[in-house]
């Protein structure tokens, strides 16, 4: 009996061991199949991206949308961004750029393929960001290329744990800023702008905008994120404005206007101005007395913060916001009683003397409040 029991136990143990071995073999085979499938997907992506670039290359001269958006602190851009065209062959309209165009497209295609490599991804992101002004249709290629947008989303989401408590380093911040700069291209292009919005991608940037640290790496992150949103709102689309109103972006924007760096304030105020120029955004801000009061207090704070170091760009944006808000009777009454005296006295005399457009804006505001 005892011998039989021991033999039965040994048989059972051997059976379990055999099953375990078979399971381990199956798991190993599955891992090999998964790895092979991933390789095949990457190879497929190469061919798809190559075909896409072949189609896009012939149409680059017909697109009138400028690459890039409002502001971006991402690493160095290709030279000659202004309209004089000193960067030969960048967006080739004349026949002289044809030979270099194929090489540029091939180089961009190769960089996109390198995004799939964890080893080469950081360098590829930096190089694509540096070249983003050289091909106005790069945003379309990024959006349609197999797996590329997923990689950009992963790069963005991966640093969320470093935001609170603050643990972000400058190299990591630069890497994410490069990803955001490429996202900005997608937000700028007319063929991909609304697709990006409908995919709710801008909400991935809200955690960056909610940070309070004034360290440069966080400020760069906020500024580049604002650049993506600025690229969306600058075309005065009601659908775009409605998205940012519905997703509670305005409180984040007002916070940056109040405590951000000068450049962040400029971009955030520009975005807020675009929001309230839309009837839906204007109604959202002015329909609740407490919300309206908060907005006016923050705008006054921004003016007060410029007493020591005036900024013409920021002053003009703030004044445009006040002019628009003065279309509401409650806002007009509150501004008559509480508008910053710095707009009436000689605080910004130098800006008034140097900038005719600012003088006109101040005159328009004071006439509205009179």
C-alpha positions in Angstrom: 0.0 0.0 0.0 2.7 2.4 1.0 4.8 1.5 -2.1 1.8 2.0 -4.3 1.0 5.4 -2.7 4.6 6.5 -3.2 4.6 5.3 -6.8 1.3 7.2 -7.4 2.8 10.3 -5.8 5.9 10.1 -8.0 3.7 9.6 -11.1 1.7 12.7 -10.2 4.9 14.7 -9.5 6.3 13.6 -12.8 3.1 14.5 -14.6 3.2 18.0 -13.1 6.8 18.5 -14.1 6.0 17.4 -17.6 3.1 19.8 -17.8 5.2 22.6 -16.5 7.9 21.9 -19.1 5.3 21.9 -21.9 3.8 25.2 -20.6 7.3 26.8 -20.4 7.9 25.6 -24.0 4.6 27.1 -25.2 5.3 30.4 -23.4 8.8 30.5 -25.0 7.3 29.8 -28.5 4.6 32.5 -27.9 7.3 35.0 -27.0 9.3 34.2 -30.1 6.1 34.6 -32.2 5.4 37.9 -30.6 8.9 39.1 -31.3 8.7 37.9 -34.8 5.3 39.7 -35.2 6.8 42.9 -33.9 9.7 42.7 -36.4 7.2 42.2 -39.2 5.1 45.2 -38.0 8.2 47.4 -38.0 9.2 46.1 -41.5 5.6 46.9 -42.6 5.9 50.3 -41.1 9.0 51.0 -43.1 7.3 50.2 -46.4 4.1 52.1 -45.4 6.1 55.2 -44.4 8.3 55.0 -47.5 5.2 54.9 -49.7 3.6 57.8 -47.8 6.7 60.0 -48.3 6.8 59.1 -51.9 3.2 60.4 -52.3 3.7 63.5 -50.1 7.0 64.7 -51.7 5.3 65.7 -54.9 2.8 68.0 -53.1 5.0 69.9 -50.6 5.0 73.1 -52.8 1.2 73.4 -52.8 0.7 73.7 -49.0 0.5 77.3 -47.8 0.4 76.4 -44.0 3.6 77.5 -42.2 5.4 74.9 -40.3 5.5 75.4 -36.5 3.1 77.3 -34.3 3.1 80.2 -31.9 6.2 79.5 -29.7 8.4 76.5 -28.9 11.6 76.2 -26.8 12.5 72.9 -28.4 16.1 72.5 -29.6 17.5 74.4 -32.5 15.4 74.9 -35.6 16.6 75.0 -39.2 17.9 78.4 -40.2 16.0 81.0 -42.1 12.6 80.8 -40.5 11.5 84.2 -41.7 10.0 84.9 -45.0 13.2 86.0 -46.8 14.1 82.4 -47.8 17.8 82.3 -46.8 17.5 78.5 -46.1 18.0 77.2 -49.6 15.9 74.1 -50.5 13.9 74.0 -47.3 10.4 73.9 -48.7 11.5 74.0 -52.4 9.1 75.9 -54.6 11.5 76.7 -57.3 13.1 74.0 -59.4 16.5 74.2 -57.8 15.5 72.2 -54.7 14.5 69.0 -56.5 17.6 67.0 -56.0 17.9 67.7 -52.4 14.2 67.2 -51.8 14.4 63.4 -52.4 17.4 63.1 -50.1 15.6 65.2 -47.4 12.5 63.0 -47.7 14.6 59.8 -47.4 16.4 61.2 -44.4 13.1 62.1 -42.7 11.7 58.7 -43.5 14.8 57.0 -42.0 14.5 59.1 -38.8 10.8 58.1 -38.5 11.8 54.4 -38.8 14.5 55.0 -36.1 11.7 56.1 -33.6 10.9 52.4 -33.3 14.3 51.7 -31.8 14.6 52.4 -28.1 18.3 53.0 -28.6 18.0 55.6 -31.4 14.7 57.2 -30.5 16.0 60.1 -28.5 18.4 61.2 -31.2 15.7 60.7 -33.9 13.2 62.9 -32.0 15.8 65.6 -31.6 16.7 65.5 -35.3 13.1 65.4 -36.5 12.4 68.4 -34.3 15.4 70.3 -35.7 14.2 69.6 -39.2 10.5 70.3 -38.7 10.5 73.5 -40.7 12.0 71.9 -43.8 9.0 70.0 -44.8 5.5 71.5 -44.3 3.8 68.2 -44.8 5.8 66.4 -42.1 2.9 66.7 -39.7 0.7 64.7 -42.1 3.4 62.0 -42.4 3.8 61.7 -38.7 0.0 61.4 -38.2 -0.4 58.7 -40.9 2.9 56.8 -40.3 2.3 53.4 -38.7 2.8 53.6 -34.9 4.6 57.0 -34.8 1.9 58.9 -33.0 1.7 56.1 -30.4 5.4 56.5 -29.8 4.9 60.3 -29.3 2.0 59.6 -26.8 4.2 57.1 -24.9 7.0 59.7 -24.7 4.6 62.2 -23.2 2.9 59.9 -20.7 6.1 58.3 -19.5 7.1 61.4 -17.5 3.9 61.9 -15.6 5.4 60.3 -12.5 8.2 62.9 -12.6 5.8 65.9 -12.3 4.7 65.4 -8.7 6.9 65.4 -6.7 9.1 67.4 -9.1 11.9 65.1 -10.3 12.2 66.1 -14.0 15.8 66.6 -15.3 16.7 68.9 -18.2 17.6 66.1 -20.6 14.3 64.4 -20.0 12.5 67.7 -20.4 14.3 68.3 -23.7 13.3 64.9 -25.0 9.6 65.4 -24.3 9.8 69.0 -25.7 11.0 67.4 -29.0 8.0 65.1 -29.0 5.7 68.1 -28.3 7.3 70.0 -31.1 6.4 67.2 -33.5 2.9 67.2 -32.1 2.8 70.9 -32.8 3.4 70.1 -36.5 0.3 67.9 -36.5 -1.7 70.6 -34.7 -0.7 73.2 -37.3 -1.5 71.3 -40.5 -5.0 71.7 -42.0 -5.3 68.0 -42.8 -4.5 66.7 -39.3 -5.6 69.5 -37.0 -9.1 68.4 -36.4 -8.2 64.7 -36.2 -5.8 65.5 -33.4 -8.5 67.4 -31.6 -11.1 64.7 -32.1 -8.7 62.1 -30.6 -8.5 64.3 -27.4 -4.8 64.4 -27.7 -4.5 68.0 -26.2 -5.7 66.6 -22.9 -2.5 64.6 -22.6 -0.7 68.0 -22.1 -2.9 69.3 -19.2 -0.7 67.6 -16.5 2.3 69.6 -17.9 0.3 72.9 -17.7 -0.8 72.2 -14.1 2.8 72.1 -12.8 3.8 74.9 -10.5 7.6 74.6 -10.4 9.4 77.6 -11.9 12.5 75.5 -12.8 13.6 75.9 -16.5 12.8 72.3 -17.4 9.2 72.6 -16.2 8.8 76.1 -17.8 10.0 74.7 -21.2 7.5 71.9 -20.9 4.7 74.3 -20.2 5.8 76.6 -23.0 6.0 73.8 -25.6 2.6 72.5 -24.5 1.1 75.9 -24.9 2.6 76.0 -28.4 0.6 73.0 -29.4 -2.6 74.5 -28.1 -1.8 77.9 -29.6 -1.4 76.1 -33.0 -4.9 74.8 -32.7 -6.7 78.0 -31.5 -5.0 80.5 -33.8 -7.3 79.5 -36.8 -10.4 80.8 -35.0 -12.4 77.6 -35.1 -15.5 77.4 -33.0 -15.2 73.6 -32.7 -11.6 74.0 -31.3 -12.6 76.7 -28.8 -15.6 74.6 -27.7 -13.2 71.7 -27.0 -11.0 73.7 -24.7 -14.0 75.3 -22.9 -15.6 71.8 -22.3 -12.3 70.2 -21.1 -11.7 72.9 -18.4 -8.6 74.3 -20.0 -9.3 77.9 -19.1 -8.4 77.6 -15.4 -5.0 76.1 -16.4 -4.5 79.0 -18.9 -5.4 81.6 -16.3 -3.0 80.1 -13.8 -0.1 80.3 -16.2 -1.1 83.9 -17.1 -0.8 84.7 -13.4 2.4 82.8 -12.3 4.2 81.7 -15.5 7.4 83.2 -17.0 7.0 86.1 -19.4 7.0 84.0 -22.6 4.5 81.5 -21.1 2.3 84.5 -20.1 2.5 85.8 -23.7 1.4 82.6 -25.2 -1.3 81.8 -22.5 -2.8 85.3 -22.9 -2.8 84.9 -26.7 -4.7 81.7 -26.3 -7.2 83.2 -23.8 -7.7 86.1 -26.1 -8.6 83.7 -28.9 -11.0 81.8 -26.6 -13.0 84.9 -25.6 -13.1 86.2 -29.2 -15.3 83.2 -29.9 -19.0 83.7 -28.7 -19.0 80.4 -26.8 -15.8 81.2 -25.0 -17.0 84.7 -24.2 -20.3 83.4 -22.8 -18.4 80.9 -20.7 -16.3 83.6 -19.1 -18.9 86.3 -18.6 -22.0 84.3 -17.7 -20.8 83.7 -14.1 -20.0 86.7 -11.9 -17.3 84.9 -9.9 -15.6 83.5 -13.0 -15.6 87.0 -14.6 -14.3 88.6 -11.5 -11.4 86.0 -11.3 -10.5 86.7 -14.9 -10.4 90.5 -14.3 -8.3 90.1 -11.2 -5.8 87.9 -13.0 -5.5 90.4 -15.9 -4.9 93.2 -13.4 -2.3 91.1 -11.7 -0.5 90.5 -15.1 -0.5 94.3 -15.6 0.9 94.9 -12.1 3.7 92.4 -12.6 4.9 94.3 -15.7 5.5 97.5 -13.9 9.1 96.5 -13.2 9.7 95.0 -16.6 7.2 96.1 -19.3 6.5 93.7 -22.2 4.9 95.2 -25.3 3.7 91.9 -26.6 2.1 91.0 -23.3 0.6 94.4 -22.8 -1.1 94.3 -26.2 -2.6 90.8 -25.5 -3.9 91.9 -22.1 -5.4 95.0 -23.5 -7.1 93.1 -26.3 -8.6 90.8 -23.7 -9.9 93.8 -21.7 -11.4 95.3 -24.9 -13.3 92.1 -25.7 -14.5 91.7 -22.1 -15.8 95.3 -22.2 -18.5 94.1 -24.6 -20.2 92.6 -21.5 -22.0 95.2 -19.4 -21.1 93.6 -16.0 -17.4 93.4 -17.0 -17.4 97.0 -18.2 -18.8 98.2 -14.9 -16.3 96.3 -12.9 -13.4 97.5 -15.1 -14.5 101.1 -14.7 -14.2 100.7 -10.9 -11.2 98.3 -10.8 -9.1 98.5 -13.9 -5.4 98.9 -13.1 -4.3 102.6 -12.9 -1.1 101.6 -14.6 -3.0 101.6 -17.9 -4.1 105.2 -17.3 -1.0 106.8 -15.8 2.6 107.1 -17.2 3.8 103.6 -16.1 4.0 102.3 -19.7 5.0 105.6 -21.3 7.9 104.0 -23.1 5.8 101.3 -24.7 3.2 103.9 -25.7 5.9 106.0 -27.4 7.5 103.1 -29.3 4.4 101.1 -30.3 1.6 102.9 -32.3 -0.6 99.8 -32.3 -0.5 99.7 -28.5 -1.5 103.4 -28.3 -4.5 102.6 -30.5 -5.5 99.7 -28.3 -5.3 101.8 -25.1 -7.4 104.5 -26.7 -10.0 102.0 -27.9 -10.2 100.5 -24.3 -10.6 103.9 -22.6 -13.2 104.9 -25.1 -15.2 101.7 -24.4 -15.1 102.4 -20.7 -15.9 106.1 -21.0 
